[in-house]
Amino acid sequence: MTHEDADLSGVRVERDGPVVTVLLDRPDRLNAQTPHTWAALREAGRSLPDDVRVVVVRGAGRSFSAGLDRAAFSPGGIPGVPALPELAAMPPERCDAVIQDYQSAFTWLRRPDIVSVAAVQGHAIGAGFQLALACDLRVLADDAQFSMAESTYGLVPDLAGTAPLVAAVGYSRALELCVTARKIGAAEAREIGLATLVVPRAELDGAVADLVAAVLAPLPNTVTEIKALLLGAADRSREEQEAAERAAQVRRFADLRGPDRG
């Protein structure tokens, strides 16, 4: 990525041992996202070192992310990328491919070999809500507000957020949230299963650090196997899930036994 691209994206990536922090760093725009943001997020996933175990996604300033930058609605508003009217005018196959590229900026956060944590304060609207949903765990400050605002523009959530939303809150509640675009405060988010933890704003950093430390405590392959089991559970029959558990445990026994103790 060039320096110019990094400036356009407003994304900073920092590593501290097994933990990578991905920071949306456009606080003057409430970390509004653009296709440049998504290109940087996608690259962060592609270039993640193999020994990284936790990815923390944050937003600088008073909001996690206020959603799609409004400049995306006007041709030429964001240098080098199609505006929404231009995207809508593309042939369907081309439009589909572009959106799939955008989705890949989010989907890597569910990889089995990492645990991803969203640290959410202030607004998480539209694309911001979907970025938080892309993460495995969500720690919310008590001033956090979610809203799936796409329907207000005649659009649908298309950044891979619908499946994790249904998994978290169920079909009926997910439908209501997506259709009405209403705002959800931190307390309600905790009640309906969107929040792993809600803490006072001043305690957000400490709560995230404590959660990261707890995630890092087990052996790496143990966490990977658990995450893979849980991610696939909804798509397996009871018998298939039980077989997957057995296979995972056999691999854990072999790993713990080591190569010289067969």
N, C-alpha and C positions, 0 to 999 in steps of 0.2 A: 504494500500500500504506500502511495506517495505521501509526502507531508501535506500536500494540498488536499488529498482525499481525506486524510485524518482530520484536518481542520473542518472540512465540509461535513464529516460524519458526526463530529462532536462525541466520539467514543474513545475512552482511554482504557487500556488494559494493563493491569499491574499484577505481578506474581509475588507471592510470599510463600516459598516452599511448596507444599501441595495445594495451596489455595490461590486461585486466580480471581481477581476482582475486575468486573466489567462495569465501567462507570459511564453513564450517559452524562455528558458534560456540556450541556447547553442551558445553564440555569436561567439565562435571560429570556429563553424561549420556553421555559418550564419543561426542558428536555423533550420538546416536540420532535418526532421522528421523521426521517426522510428516507428515500431509497439509499442515500449515502450511509445513513445509520445502519440500515439492514445489510449493506455490503460489508461494513466493518464488523458487525456482529457475526455474519457468516464467516468471515476470515478469522475471527477470534476462535470460532469452533474448529475450523479446519487446521489451524496452527497450534491447537492446544497440545502441550507436551504430554506424553504418555503417563507420566507420573503425577499429573494433577488429579486430585480426588474431589475437590469442591470448587464450584464456581459461584461467586456471589455477584448478583446483578444489583446495581444501585443507581440512583439518580442524584445528581448534584443539586444543592439548593433546597428550595421548599417543596418541590414536587418530584415524584418518581418519573412520570412522563405524562404530559397532557395530550398524548395521542399523535395523530398525523399532523405535521406542520401544514398550516392553512395555505402556505405558498404552493403546495402540491395541487391545489385546485385551479391554478392559473398557469397557462402555457408560458414557459420560460421562468416560472417562479422559483424553481430549483434547478440550478445549472446542471446540464448533462443527463437529466432523467425526464421521462415523459410525465406530463401532468395528467391528472385523472381524466380530463376530457380526451386527451390523446390516447391514453390507455384504453378507454372505452371505444375508440374508433378503430382499434387494431383488429385484424382478423381474429376470430375466436381462438384458433390454435396458438397464435402469437401471444395474445393476451393471457391465455392459460399458462404458457411457459414463463412469462414475466412474473405472474403471481406466484408460481411454484418456486421461482428463484427467491422471491421475497420471503416465502414461508420457510425456506431453509435457514434463514437467519434466526428462527425461533426454535425449530424442531430439534436441533442438536443439543439443546439444554436438557432433553429427556434421555440422552444416551445412558445406557446401563453402567458405564464405567465411571461416571461422575454423579455427584449429588449437587443439584443447583438450588440456590437460595435467593429469593427476591427480598430485598430490604426496601419496604415501601413506606414512603411518607407523602403526605399531601395527595395530589391528584394522580390517579392511574386510569386514564381515560382511553377508550378505543384501543389503539395499538399499544398503549401503555398497560392497559388491563390485560391484553393478550400476552404481552411480554412477561408480566407477573405470572399469568397462568402457565406459561411455557416452563416455568421453574417447578421443581419438585416440591419445594417448601416455600411458604410466604410468611415472613415476619412483618407485621404491620405496626407502624406508629399509630397512636390513638387518633391522629388527625387524618388518617388515610381515607380516601374516597375512591371507590371503583365505579365505573360506568362503561357499558358497552354501547357506545354512541353511534355506531355505524348506521343504524336504522333511521336516524334523523336526517341522513343524507340520501336515503333510498338505497343503501348498500347493506351488505352482510359482513359479519366478521370473517375475514379470509386469511388471517395470519396464524392459522393452526390453533386458534383459541377455543373452537367450539367443543372438541372432544374432551379436553381437560376440564372445561366448564361443566359439561354434563356429568363427567366422572366425579366432580367435587360436590355439586349441588343437586344433581338429578335433572331429568328432562323438563319437568314442569317448571321448576324455578329457573332453569337456564333459558327456557323459552320466554318467560316473563321478563327476565333481565335484558335479553337481547332485543325483544320487540319494544319494550317501553323505554329503554335507555336510561332508566332512573338511576340515581346515585345511591350507592350502598356505603354506609359508614363502616368504620372498623368494627364496632360492636356487632352489627348485623353480619358482617363478613365472618366473624368468628362463629356466630350462631349457626350459619348455614353451611359452614365447612370450607370457606374460602381462605381462612387465615389459620396458619399453624399456631401462631402466637400473636397477641396484641399487647403492646407495652406503651408506656408514656413516651412521647417523642424524644425526650432527653435520654432515654434508656435504649433506643433502637440499636445503636452501634454495639453496646455491650451485650444485648440479647442475641444479636447475630453472631458475635464472637463466641458466646457460650454454646450456641447451637452448632456452629462449625466445629468447635472442639469436640462436642459429643459425637458428631458424625465421623470425625477422624479417629475416634478411639478404637473401634473394631478394626480387624485386619482388612486391608483393601479389598481382597477378593470376596470376603464375606458380604460387604456392602453391595458389591456388584451383583452377586448372586441374589441377594434379597430384592434389590431393585428390579432385576429382570423377572423374578417370580411375580412380583406385585404388578408390574407393568403389563404382563401377559395374562393375568388372572381372569380378566373380564372376557377374554376371547377363548378361554379353554373351558372344556367341561370339567365337572368335579373330578372325574377320573384322570383327565389329562393334567389337571393342576396337581393332583396328588403324585402323579408320575414325575412331573417336573420338579416337585419338592424332593422326591427321592433321588433323582439324578443330580440335583444341585448338592444335596448332602453327600452323595458319594464323591463328587468332585472336591468338596471341602475336606472330607476325610483323607483323600489322596494328597491334597495340598498340605494338610497339617502333618501327615505321616512323612512326607518328603520322599525324594527319589531313591534314597539309600535304605529305605525300610519297607520295601515291597513285600 
